[in-house]
């Protein structure tokens, strides 16, 4: 039998163009969603609200709010722990939102795209 010419795997040029257009569209959507995420703020608290930390979608601390009663010069370690706990929780919120946006965009395919 003679070999037939063409594209490997039977991919036609029109299909490749459509695939490229879809990839470019997905990349634009990812960039738009990333920009929207960076403009959001995420707040978490610790110690029953005694410490509140706000983080931007860029993962930068934008605000730290302390209740007066949590500021005890005799127990600096507790305050440090509360700030760390609230900051880590706010960072987890950023990650959860980012993962949810990516999952929605990729339809659950995962984040293995090169762009």
Rosetta blueprint (number, residue, H / E / L):
1 X L
2 X L
3 X L
4 X L
5 X L
6 X L
7 X L
8 X H
9 X H
10 X H
11 X L
12 X L
13 X H
14 X H
15 X H
16 X H
17 X H
18 X H
19 X H
20 X H
21 X H
22 X H
23 X H
24 X H
25 X H
26 X H
27 X H
28 X H
29 X H
30 X H
31 X H
32 X H
33 X H
34 X H
35 X H
36 X H
37 X H
38 X H
39 X H
40 X L
41 X E
42 X E
43 X E
44 X E
45 X E
46 X E
47 X L
48 X L
49 X L
50 X L
51 X E
52 X E
53 X E
54 X E
55 X E
56 X E
57 X L
58 X L
59 X L
60 X L
61 X E
62 X E
63 X E
64 X E
65 X E
66 X E
67 X L
68 X H
69 X H
70 X H
71 X L
72 X L
73 X L
74 X L
75 X L
76 X H
77 X H
78 X H
79 X H
80 X H
81 X H
82 X H
83 X H
84 X H
85 X H
86 X H
87 X H
88 X H
89 X H
90 X H
91 X H
92 X H
93 X H
94 X H
95 X H
96 X H
97 X H
98 X H
99 X H
100 X H
101 X H
102 X H
103 X H
104 X H
105 X H
106 X H
107 X L
108 X L
109 X L
110 X L
111 X L
112 X L
113 X L
114 X L
115 X L
